[in-house]
Amino acid sequence: MNNYYYIIAGLPELSMDAVSGEKNADDLIDEIKGQCSGADLSVISLLEKGYVAENLNADFYREALSGKNGFLRNWFAFDLSVRNAKVRYLNNALGREKSRDTISLSDEEDSEEFEEAAKLASILSGDDIIARERGIDDLYWEKADELTLFHYFDLTAILGFIVKLKIIDRWMKLDESTGREMFRRLVDDVRGTFKGVEFNG
């Protein structure tokens, strides 16, 4: 059985040097994986598969959305909705057929309505490319918060941490100052989890 408390207890000890220096997000994720069971590793493996561009097709999303892990089902349902919305927005801007190059998991066109659709549309309509990218990643971050709410010392908490590390890693490459800001936010989130358990749990 995994000692989730032990794994998660170590996460706040991560420093910014671990992100920008000797260790990157993949190194940190490998450390987490080294403490997980085989069953949990298979879940993490599917999560990581979703960060490889070549894998993002209908077969992958069907696999993720039909799996037993609730975090992965909800995360990749959201991810598919965001990606399809971005493609539809681009198609509209280019005067192309609306559904062209979107991924549909059924014979019928996937619904364009999802909880964050209006917020995403507002972000996509902005003129500042960097602001748009940050806005979209903020949506992903908020979704991770939503899916890990009340999950303190379990696999869901670890999966949420990993997806945030992936966001941070992207921004460390795009804009280091933003990446550092996000990393501090992540560490504060984890520390807040322990504080909440200590005083409110």
C-alpha positions in Angstrom: 0.0 0.0 0.0 1.3 3.5 -0.8 2.2 5.8 2.0 0.5 8.8 0.4 1.0 11.0 3.5 4.8 10.4 3.3 4.8 11.2 -0.5 2.8 14.3 -0.2 4.5 15.5 3.0 7.7 15.7 1.0 6.3 17.9 -1.8 6.5 21.3 0.0 10.2 20.7 0.5 10.7 21.2 -3.2 12.6 24.4 -4.0 12.7 26.6 -7.0 16.2 25.3 -7.6 14.7 21.9 -8.2 12.7 23.3 -11.0 15.2 25.7 -12.6 18.4 23.9 -11.7 19.4 20.3 -11.4 15.9 18.9 -11.5 13.0 19.6 -13.9 9.4 18.6 -13.6 10.1 15.1 -15.1 12.8 14.5 -12.5 10.4 15.4 -9.7 7.6 13.3 -11.2 10.1 10.4 -11.4 10.8 10.8 -7.6 7.1 10.6 -6.9 6.7 7.5 -9.1 9.5 5.8 -7.3 7.3 5.8 -4.2 4.1 4.5 -5.9 2.7 1.1 -6.3 2.4 -0.7 -9.6 -1.3 0.1 -9.8 -0.8 3.8 -9.2 2.1 3.9 -11.7 -0.3 2.7 -14.4 -2.6 5.6 -13.7 0.2 8.1 -13.7 1.5 6.5 -17.0 -1.9 7.2 -18.6 -1.8 10.8 -17.3 1.7 11.3 -18.8 0.5 9.8 -22.0 -1.8 12.7 -22.4 1.1 15.1 -22.5 2.6 13.6 -25.7 1.1 15.4 -28.7 1.1 12.3 -30.9 -1.1 10.5 -28.4 -3.9 13.1 -28.4 -6.4 11.3 -30.7 -9.9 9.8 -30.3 -8.5 6.5 -29.1 -6.6 8.0 -26.3 -9.5 10.1 -25.0 -11.8 7.0 -25.2 -9.3 5.1 -23.1 -8.9 8.0 -20.5 -12.6 8.7 -20.3 -13.6 5.0 -19.9 -11.0 4.3 -17.2 -11.7 3.7 -13.5 -9.8 6.7 -12.2 -12.2 9.6 -11.6 -9.5 12.3 -11.8 -8.3 11.1 -15.2 -11.9 10.8 -16.6 -12.7 14.4 -15.5 -9.4 15.9 -16.4 -9.3 14.6 -19.9 -12.9 15.3 -20.5 -12.1 18.9 -19.7 -8.9 18.8 -21.7 -10.8 17.5 -24.8 -13.4 20.2 -24.4 -10.8 22.9 -24.2 -8.8 21.6 -27.2 -12.0 21.3 -29.3 -13.1 24.8 -28.3 -9.7 26.2 -29.3 -9.9 24.5 -32.7 -13.4 25.8 -33.3 -12.3 29.3 -32.4 -9.5 29.1 -34.9 -11.7 27.6 -37.6 -14.2 30.5 -37.1 -11.3 33.0 -37.5 -10.1 31.3 -40.6 -13.6 30.9 -42.1 -13.3 27.1 -42.1 -16.0 24.5 -41.2 -16.6 24.8 -37.5 -15.9 21.2 -36.6 -12.9 20.6 -38.8 -10.0 18.9 -37.0 -11.9 18.6 -33.7 -12.0 15.2 -32.0 -15.4 13.6 -31.6 -15.9 10.5 -29.5 -19.4 9.7 -30.9 -21.2 9.8 -34.2 -22.8 13.1 -33.1 -20.8 16.2 -32.7 -19.5 16.7 -29.1 -21.3 19.3 -27.2 -19.7 22.7 -27.2 -21.2 23.5 -23.8 -19.1 22.9 -20.7 -18.8 24.7 -17.5 -15.8 26.8 -18.4 -16.9 27.5 -22.0 -17.8 31.1 -21.6 -14.6 31.9 -19.6 -12.5 30.2 -22.3 -14.2 32.1 -25.1 -13.4 35.3 -23.3 -9.8 34.3 -22.9 -9.5 33.3 -26.6 -10.9 36.6 -27.8 -8.0 38.5 -26.2 -5.3 40.1 -28.4 -2.2 39.3 -26.2 -0.9 35.8 -27.1 0.9 35.3 -23.8 -2.1 36.5 -21.8 -4.2 34.0 -23.7 -1.9 31.2 -22.9 -1.7 32.1 -19.3 -5.5 32.4 -19.1 -5.9 28.9 -20.5 -3.4 27.5 -18.1 -5.1 29.2 -15.2 -8.3 27.4 -16.3 -6.4 24.1 -16.2 -5.0 25.0 -12.7 -8.4 25.8 -11.4 -9.8 22.6 -12.8 -7.0 20.7 -11.0 -8.0 22.5 -7.8 -11.7 21.6 -8.3 -10.9 17.9 -8.9 -8.6 17.6 -5.9 -10.9 19.5 -3.5 -11.0 17.5 -0.2 -8.4 15.1 -1.4 -5.4 15.4 0.9 -3.4 12.2 1.1 -4.4 10.0 -1.8 -3.6 9.4 -5.5 -5.9 12.2 -6.6 -3.8 14.7 -4.7 -0.7 13.4 -6.4 -2.3 13.5 -9.8 -3.3 17.1 -9.2 0.2 17.9 -8.2 1.7 16.3 -11.3 -0.6 18.2 -13.7 0.4 21.5 -12.0 4.0 20.6 -12.3 3.4 20.1 -16.0 1.9 23.6 -16.3 4.9 25.0 -14.4 7.4 23.2 -16.6 5.8 24.7 -19.7 6.1 28.2 -18.3 9.6 27.7 -17.1 10.4 27.2 -20.8 8.2 30.1 -22.0 8.7 32.6 -19.3 10.8 31.7 -16.2 9.4 34.5 -14.0 5.8 33.1 -14.6 7.1 29.6 -13.9 8.6 30.6 -10.6 5.4 32.4 -9.6 3.4 29.3 -10.4 5.8 27.1 -8.5 5.5 29.3 -5.4 1.7 29.0 -5.7 1.9 25.2 -5.9 4.1 25.0 -2.8 1.7 27.3 -0.9 -1.2 25.1 -2.0 0.4 22.0 -0.6 1.4 23.8 2.6 -2.2 25.0 2.9 -3.4 21.5 2.6 -1.4 20.5 5.7 -2.5 23.5 7.6 -6.1 22.8 6.7 -5.8 19.2 7.9 -4.1 20.3 11.1 -6.6 22.9 12.1 -9.8 22.0 10.3 -9.6 18.3 9.9 
